[in-house]
């Protein structure tokens, strides 16, 4: 894909480099290796600045990406504009999204009965995961992120900032000085 990666530089005004250390490492790796080259991904998660950073990572992987927003949440227009300026398709109207994706990154199983991914889906919420779990006729694999160990850490400790504060408290290391 011929994305305009320069548009993501606007995220530098939102995040310090160490705020997204691991994502920045992924960007470096993905830029060199493009492990998702040719894969078509639909991202249906809250369209926020955090999502824009995730989309930056995915765009470096070589994936062909379409971004949408949850039907019940407002769009962060600044984030949507950064993604659009990168040349990535942003389609808010779910009715306009065609059934031609390899992977769907979904939230609340909004696309479960609308599209069938060729490879599979990733669900980030417990409510969505339960919908998939109870579907005996499901024809593709689904990864339940909510059940993962990483998500359990986030759930126990809260946001990434909460994790850093807890880490600092438990280790007596002030990570903000680094």
C-alpha positions as CSV (number, residue, x, y, z in Angstrom):
1,X,0.0,0.0,0.0
2,X,1.1,3.5,-0.7
3,X,0.3,5.2,2.6
4,X,1.4,8.7,3.6
5,X,3.1,7.8,6.8
6,X,4.0,11.5,7.4
7,X,0.4,12.2,8.5
8,X,1.1,10.1,11.6
9,X,3.7,12.5,12.8
10,X,0.8,14.5,14.2
11,X,0.6,11.8,16.8
12,X,3.9,13.0,18.1
13,X,2.1,16.1,19.5
14,X,-0.2,13.7,21.5
15,X,2.3,11.1,22.7
16,X,5.9,11.2,23.9
17,X,8.1,8.6,22.2
18,X,8.2,6.4,25.4
19,X,4.4,6.6,25.7
20,X,4.2,4.0,23.0
21,X,7.6,2.3,23.2
22,X,6.4,-1.2,22.2
23,X,4.2,0.1,19.4
24,X,7.1,2.2,18.1
25,X,9.3,-1.0,18.1
26,X,6.6,-2.8,16.1
27,X,6.5,0.1,13.6
28,X,10.3,-0.3,13.1
29,X,9.9,-4.1,12.6
30,X,6.9,-3.9,10.4
31,X,8.4,-1.2,8.2
32,X,11.3,-3.5,7.4
33,X,9.4,-6.8,7.1
34,X,5.7,-6.0,6.2
35,X,4.4,-9.2,7.7
36,X,0.8,-8.4,6.7
37,X,1.5,-7.4,3.1
38,X,-1.6,-8.1,1.0
39,X,-3.9,-8.8,4.0
40,X,-7.2,-6.9,4.0
41,X,-8.1,-5.7,7.5
42,X,-11.3,-4.1,8.8
43,X,-10.8,-2.3,12.1
44,X,-14.0,-1.6,14.0
45,X,-13.0,-0.2,17.4
46,X,-13.6,3.2,19.0
47,X,-12.0,5.7,16.6
48,X,-9.7,7.6,18.9
49,X,-6.1,8.9,18.9
50,X,-5.1,5.5,20.5
51,X,-6.7,3.8,17.5
52,X,-4.8,6.2,15.1
53,X,-1.6,4.9,16.7
54,X,-2.6,1.3,16.3
55,X,-3.5,2.0,12.6
56,X,-0.1,3.6,12.1
57,X,1.4,0.2,13.3
58,X,-0.9,-1.8,11.0
59,X,-0.2,0.5,8.0
60,X,3.5,-0.2,8.4
61,X,2.8,-3.9,8.2
62,X,1.8,-3.8,4.6
63,X,-1.9,-4.5,5.3
64,X,-4.7,-2.9,3.3
65,X,-6.8,-1.3,6.0
66,X,-10.3,0.0,6.3
67,X,-11.2,1.8,9.5
68,X,-14.7,2.3,10.9
69,X,-16.1,3.3,14.3
70,X,-18.5,1.6,16.7
71,X,-22.0,2.4,15.8
72,X,-22.8,3.7,19.3
73,X,-19.8,6.0,19.9
74,X,-18.9,9.4,18.5
75,X,-15.9,9.6,16.2
76,X,-12.8,11.5,17.3
77,X,-12.6,13.6,14.1
78,X,-8.9,14.6,14.7
79,X,-8.0,10.9,14.8
80,X,-10.1,10.1,11.7
81,X,-8.5,13.0,9.8
82,X,-5.0,11.7,10.6
83,X,-5.9,8.3,9.3
84,X,-7.6,9.7,6.2
85,X,-4.6,11.9,5.5
86,X,-2.4,8.8,5.6
87,X,-4.5,7.5,2.6
88,X,-6.3,4.9,4.7
89,X,-10.0,4.3,4.0
90,X,-12.2,5.5,6.8
91,X,-15.8,4.5,6.3
92,X,-18.1,5.3,9.3
93,X,-21.3,4.0,7.6
94,X,-21.3,0.2,8.4
95,X,-23.8,-0.3,5.5
96,X,-21.2,0.8,3.0
97,X,-18.6,-1.7,4.1
98,X,-18.3,-4.6,1.7
99,X,-17.7,-8.3,2.6
100,X,-14.1,-8.6,1.3
101,X,-11.8,-8.7,4.4
102,X,-9.3,-11.3,5.5
103,X,-9.4,-10.2,9.1
104,X,-11.9,-8.2,11.1
105,X,-10.7,-6.5,14.3
106,X,-14.1,-6.1,16.0
107,X,-15.6,-4.7,19.1
108,X,-19.0,-5.8,20.5
109,X,-19.3,-8.3,17.6
110,X,-20.8,-5.5,15.5
111,X,-19.8,-7.3,12.2
112,X,-20.5,-10.9,13.3
113,X,-23.6,-11.3,11.3
114,X,-22.7,-8.7,8.6
115,X,-19.4,-10.0,7.2
116,X,-17.5,-13.2,7.0
117,X,-13.7,-12.8,7.1
118,X,-11.5,-15.1,5.0
119,X,-9.0,-15.8,7.8
120,X,-10.8,-14.9,11.0
121,X,-11.8,-12.2,13.5
122,X,-10.4,-10.7,16.7
123,X,-12.9,-9.6,19.3
124,X,-11.9,-7.2,22.1
125,X,-14.9,-7.2,24.4
126,X,-16.4,-9.8,26.7
127,X,-19.9,-9.1,25.4
128,X,-18.8,-9.7,21.8
129,X,-16.8,-12.8,22.7
130,X,-19.8,-14.3,24.3
131,X,-21.8,-13.8,21.1
132,X,-19.2,-15.7,19.2
133,X,-18.8,-18.4,21.8
134,X,-22.5,-19.2,21.7
135,X,-22.7,-19.5,17.9
136,X,-22.5,-23.2,17.0
137,X,-22.6,-22.4,13.2
138,X,-19.7,-20.0,13.2
139,X,-17.6,-20.6,10.1
140,X,-14.3,-18.9,11.0
141,X,-11.9,-18.7,14.0
142,X,-12.2,-15.8,16.5
143,X,-9.5,-14.7,18.9
144,X,-11.0,-13.5,22.2
145,X,-8.6,-10.7,23.3
146,X,-10.7,-10.1,26.5
147,X,-9.7,-13.5,27.8
148,X,-5.9,-13.0,27.1
149,X,-3.4,-12.5,29.9
150,X,-2.5,-9.1,28.5
151,X,-6.1,-8.0,28.8
152,X,-6.4,-9.5,32.3
153,X,-3.4,-7.3,33.4
154,X,-5.1,-4.2,31.9
155,X,-8.4,-5.1,33.6
156,X,-6.7,-5.6,36.9
157,X,-4.5,-2.5,36.7
158,X,-6.6,-0.3,34.5
159,X,-5.2,1.9,31.8
160,X,-1.6,1.8,30.7
161,X,-1.0,4.9,32.8
162,X,-2.4,3.0,35.8
163,X,-0.1,0.1,35.0
164,X,2.9,2.5,35.0
165,X,1.8,4.0,38.4
166,X,1.4,0.5,39.9
167,X,4.7,-0.6,38.5
168,X,6.4,2.5,40.0
169,X,4.8,1.9,43.4
170,X,5.6,-1.8,43.5
171,X,9.2,-1.5,42.3
172,X,10.1,1.9,43.8
173,X,11.4,2.9,40.3
174,X,10.2,6.2,38.8
175,X,9.8,5.2,35.2
176,X,8.8,8.8,34.3
177,X,12.4,9.9,34.8
178,X,13.7,7.6,32.0
